[in-house]
Amino acid sequence: MSSCEHIEQKLKSSSDLGDLTHLEVVDMSDGCGAKFQTVIVSSKFEGLPLLQRHRLVNKVLEEELKVIHAFQMKTLTPEQWEKMKAS
């Protein structure tokens, strides 16, 4: 199974996602690596619809998603992230 650290490293090192402004990866499966919840903030998401943002992340984590049971993601632009934090 995958770990939070492994997923974080894959996302941070991906040129497809650019420099991440903020990244949260939480193992929701009590440490077994089957369910993850993420918040991914990148300027690369500017102008992209939600589906294309998710496809970018899925491409980066293609191998990991084969063994993960559930993967939730919030993909936000830096502006959306700031608005979310303020509310």
N, CA, C and O of each residue as an XYZ file, in Angstrom:
348
protein
N       0.829     -1.189      0.000
C       0.000      0.000      0.000
C       0.875      1.256      0.000
O       2.077      1.199      0.262
N       0.256      2.356     -0.293
C       0.957      3.637     -0.333
C       0.933      4.304      1.033
O       0.112      3.981      1.892
N       1.852      5.241      1.211
C       1.885      6.010      2.447
C       1.669      7.483      2.111
O       1.839      7.903      0.967
N       1.295      8.256      3.120
C       1.122      9.704      2.932
C       2.394     10.330      2.387
O       2.349     11.159      1.479
N       3.532      9.927      2.947
C       4.808     10.505      2.541
C       5.113     10.209      1.074
O       5.603     11.073      0.346
N       4.820      8.983      0.648
C       5.067      8.596     -0.744
C       4.193      9.424     -1.693
O       4.670      9.928     -2.710
N       2.924      9.554     -1.352
C       2.006     10.330     -2.192
C       2.419     11.799     -2.219
O       2.417     12.423     -3.280
N       2.772     12.355     -1.063
C       3.238     13.739     -1.011
C       4.448     13.943     -1.914
O       4.512     14.918     -2.663
N       5.400     13.029     -1.843
C       6.615     13.142     -2.654
C       6.297     13.091     -4.145
O       6.841     13.874     -4.925
N       5.420     12.173     -4.543
C       5.037     12.068     -5.958
C       4.385     13.362     -6.446
O       4.702     13.854     -7.529
N       3.479     13.904     -5.643
C       2.783     15.123     -6.041
C       3.730     16.319     -6.083
O       3.681     17.114     -7.022
N       4.589     16.452     -5.078
C       5.521     17.583     -5.013
C       6.552     17.557     -6.134
O       6.978     18.612     -6.604
N       6.955     16.375     -6.563
C       8.006     16.268     -7.573
C       7.478     16.265     -9.006
O       8.263     16.199     -9.951
N       6.171     16.335     -9.177
C       5.590     16.282    -10.514
C       5.668     17.629    -11.225
O       5.219     18.646    -10.696
N       6.233     17.627    -12.408
C       6.267     18.857    -13.208
C       4.880     19.170    -13.773
O       4.595     20.322    -14.102
N       4.013     18.156    -13.888
C       2.650     18.374    -14.383
C       1.853     19.288    -13.459
O       0.986     20.034    -13.913
N       2.149     19.228    -12.155
C       1.413     20.035    -11.184
C       2.125     21.331    -10.830
O       1.539     22.196    -10.179
N       3.364     21.481    -11.241
C       4.121     22.689    -10.935
C       4.441     22.798     -9.454
O       4.390     21.813     -8.717
N       4.770     24.012     -9.031
C       5.052     24.248     -7.613
C       3.740     24.295     -6.847
O       2.873     25.120     -7.135
N       3.599     23.412     -5.876
C       2.381     23.373     -5.082
C       2.441     24.443     -3.996
O       3.420     24.537     -3.256
N       1.395     25.239     -3.912
C       1.290     26.272     -2.891
C       0.958     25.657     -1.539
O       1.431     26.121     -0.502
N       0.144     24.613     -1.563
C      -0.271     23.928     -0.336
C      -0.592     22.481     -0.693
O      -1.120     22.196     -1.767
N      -0.266     21.576      0.220
C      -0.561     20.157      0.015
C      -0.860     19.509      1.356
O      -0.084     19.621      2.306
N      -1.986     18.836      1.417
C      -2.353     18.036      2.585
C      -2.684     16.634      2.094
O      -3.450     16.470      1.144
N      -2.114     15.634      2.734
C      -2.450     14.245      2.441
C      -2.729     13.578      3.778
O      -1.864     13.538      4.653
N      -3.942     13.055      3.933
C      -4.347     12.421      5.188
C      -4.760     10.986      4.900
O      -5.578     10.731      4.015
N      -4.189     10.051      5.654
C      -4.567      8.641      5.555
C      -5.830      8.450      6.387
O      -5.788      8.553      7.613
N      -6.945      8.174      5.730
C      -8.233      8.017      6.405
C      -8.511      6.565      6.785
O      -9.606      6.242      7.243
N      -7.519      5.687      6.597
C      -7.721      4.254      6.839
C      -6.930      3.757      8.040
O      -6.530      2.594      8.085
N      -6.701      4.635      9.016
C      -5.979      4.252     10.232
C      -4.601      3.664      9.947
O      -4.155      2.748     10.638
N      -3.934      4.193      8.934
C      -2.558      3.805      8.674
C      -2.338      2.668      7.702
O      -1.189      2.336      7.409
N      -3.394      2.058      7.189
C      -3.167      0.926      6.279
C      -2.949      1.365      4.826
O      -2.568      0.545      3.990
N      -3.183      2.636      4.518
C      -2.882      3.144      3.183
C      -3.902      2.817      2.123
O      -3.572      2.777      0.938
N      -5.154      2.578      2.529
C      -6.183      2.234      1.557
C      -7.064      3.421      1.173
O      -7.654      3.428      0.092
N      -7.157      4.429      2.052
C      -8.022      5.585      1.798
C      -7.263      6.867      2.124
O      -6.674      7.004      3.196
N      -7.290      7.799      1.178
C      -6.603      9.073      1.377
C      -7.523     10.235      1.044
O      -8.388     10.145      0.172
N      -7.312     11.321      1.759
C      -8.007     12.576      1.500
C      -6.932     13.633      1.267
O      -5.991     13.742      2.054
N      -7.062     14.408      0.196
C      -6.024     15.381     -0.140
C      -6.606     16.758     -0.449
O      -7.748     16.894     -0.888
N      -5.784     17.764     -0.204
C      -6.026     19.126     -0.673
C      -4.766     19.508     -1.440
O      -3.665     19.499     -0.889
N      -4.939     19.844     -2.716
C      -3.810     20.154     -3.589
C      -4.039     21.545     -4.174
O      -5.039     21.783     -4.851
N      -3.114     22.455     -3.912
C      -3.245     23.835     -4.379
C      -2.086     24.138     -5.329
O      -0.916     24.036     -4.961
N      -2.442     24.516     -6.567
C      -1.421     24.795     -7.574
C      -1.926     25.837     -8.561
O      -3.103     25.852     -8.920
N      -1.027     26.700     -8.992
C      -1.391     27.682    -10.018
C      -1.611     27.005    -11.373
O      -2.211     27.600    -12.268
N      -1.136     25.778    -11.528
C      -1.361     25.029    -12.782
C      -2.846     24.730    -12.995
O      -3.260     24.415    -14.110
N      -3.655     24.828    -11.924
C      -5.089     24.564    -12.033
C      -5.866     25.769    -12.562
O      -7.057     25.660    -12.850
N      -5.192     26.927    -12.691
C      -5.854     28.143    -13.180
C      -6.486     27.877    -14.544
O      -5.821     27.396    -15.462
N      -7.769     28.192    -14.669
C      -8.470     28.066    -15.941
C      -8.886     26.658    -16.323
O      -9.515     26.464    -17.364
N      -8.548     25.666    -15.499
C      -8.917     24.284    -15.813
C     -10.203     23.894    -15.091
O     -10.377     24.213    -13.915
N     -11.108     23.203    -15.792
C     -12.286     22.686    -15.096
C     -11.881     21.574    -14.117
O     -10.799     20.998    -14.227
N     -12.755     21.293    -13.177
C     -12.474     20.316    -12.129
C     -12.027     18.968    -12.695
O     -11.077     18.372    -12.188
N     -12.695     18.488    -13.728
C     -12.359     17.185    -14.300
C     -10.919     17.154    -14.816
O     -10.214     16.167    -14.608
N     -10.480     18.209    -15.477
C      -9.101     18.244    -15.979
C      -8.087     18.314    -14.839
O      -7.004     17.736    -14.932
N      -8.434     19.018    -13.771
C      -7.556     19.070    -12.598
C      -7.380     17.669    -12.016
O      -6.267     17.245    -11.704
N      -8.493     16.967    -11.878
C      -8.439     15.613    -11.320
C      -7.671     14.666    -12.237
O      -6.944     13.793    -11.762
N      -7.829     14.834    -13.531
C      -7.079     13.994    -14.475
C      -5.574     14.219    -14.351
O      -4.792     13.275    -14.466
N      -5.167     15.464    -14.118
C      -3.744     15.757    -13.914
C      -3.205     14.994    -12.706
O      -2.146     14.370    -12.774
N      -3.945     15.051    -11.603
C      -3.524     14.355    -10.379
C      -3.540     12.848    -10.605
O      -2.614     12.151    -10.191
N      -4.581     12.340    -11.256
C      -4.667     10.899    -11.525
C      -3.489     10.417    -12.368
O      -2.984      9.314    -12.162
N      -3.058     11.241    -13.311
C      -1.908     10.885    -14.155
C      -0.638     10.752    -13.310
O       0.145      9.820    -13.491
N      -0.450     11.695    -12.390
C       0.737     11.673    -11.524
C       0.729     10.438    -10.620
O       1.771      9.826    -10.388
N      -0.443     10.079    -10.115
C      -0.555      8.963     -9.159
C      -1.095      7.685     -9.804
O      -1.699      6.852     -9.128
N      -0.881      7.538    -11.084
C      -1.440      6.406    -11.836
C      -1.139      5.054    -11.189
O      -2.052      4.250    -11.001
N       0.094      4.797    -10.853
C       0.470      3.501    -10.260
C      -0.106      3.332     -8.854
O      -0.578      2.253     -8.497
N      -0.064      4.394     -8.066
C      -0.557      4.331     -6.689
C      -2.061      4.092     -6.639
O      -2.547      3.380     -5.760
N      -2.800      4.680     -7.573
C      -4.255      4.543     -7.570
C      -4.717      3.121     -7.884
O      -5.868      2.771     -7.624
N      -3.840      2.313     -8.433
C      -4.188      0.912     -8.706
C      -4.382      0.113     -7.425
O      -5.095     -0.891     -7.425
N      -3.752      0.550     -6.325
C      -3.833     -0.209     -5.069
C      -4.538      0.553     -3.947
O      -4.707      0.023     -2.849
N      -4.946      1.783     -4.215
C      -5.662      2.574     -3.213
C      -7.157      2.337     -3.392
O      -7.669      2.365     -4.511
N      -7.847      2.106     -2.286
C      -9.286      1.835     -2.332
C     -10.093      3.109     -2.590
O     -11.032      3.097     -3.386
N      -9.734      4.202     -1.924
C     -10.480      5.455     -2.069
C      -9.512      6.634     -2.024
O      -8.602      6.674     -1.196
N      -9.721      7.590     -2.923
C      -8.847      8.762     -2.995
C      -9.705      9.999     -3.233
O     -10.232     10.190     -4.329
N      -9.846     10.835     -2.213
C     -10.596     12.083     -2.328
C      -9.615     13.216     -2.560
O      -8.560     13.273     -1.930
N      -9.966     14.117     -3.465
C      -9.073     15.251     -3.694
C      -9.857     16.533     -3.879
O     -10.899     16.564     -4.534
N      -9.327     17.593     -3.282
C      -9.770     18.949     -3.556
C      -8.624     19.587     -4.312
O      -7.506     19.672     -3.804
N      -8.899     20.033     -5.518
C      -7.872     20.661     -6.347
C      -8.236     22.130     -6.504
O      -9.240     22.469     -7.130
N      -7.415     22.991     -5.933
C      -7.727     24.414     -5.871
C      -6.604     25.266     -6.450
O      -5.434     24.882     -6.439
N      -6.994     26.430     -6.954
C      -6.003     27.434     -7.330
C      -5.598     28.170     -6.050
O      -6.313     28.095     -5.051
N      -4.473     28.877     -6.061
C      -4.095     29.646     -4.870
C      -5.179     30.641     -4.438
O      -5.403     30.831     -3.243
N      -5.846     31.271     -5.397
C      -6.920     32.222     -5.071
C      -8.089     31.512     -4.385
O      -8.625     32.014     -3.398
N      -8.486     30.348     -4.903
C      -9.567     29.580     -4.281
C      -9.182     29.138     -2.871
O     -10.016     29.143     -1.966
N      -7.928     28.759     -2.688
C      -7.440     28.326     -1.380
C      -7.522     29.471     -0.371
O      -7.960     29.275      0.763
N      -7.100     30.661     -0.786
C      -7.151     31.822      0.110
C      -8.590     32.152      0.496
O      -8.866     32.465      1.654
N      -9.501     32.084     -0.462
C     -10.920     32.338     -0.167
C     -11.472     31.289      0.793
O     -12.235     31.617      1.701
N     -11.092     30.042      0.598
C     -11.565     28.960      1.461
C     -11.050     29.144      2.887
O     -11.787     28.926      3.849
N      -9.787     29.545      3.023
C      -9.208     29.765      4.353
C      -9.887     30.930      5.068
O     -10.053     30.906      6.288
N     -10.278     31.947      4.305
C     -10.872     33.146      4.890
C     -12.304     32.913      5.373
O     -12.793     33.635      6.242
N     -12.964     31.920      4.819
C     -14.371     31.698      5.199
C     -14.532     30.785      6.384
O     -15.656     30.515      6.806
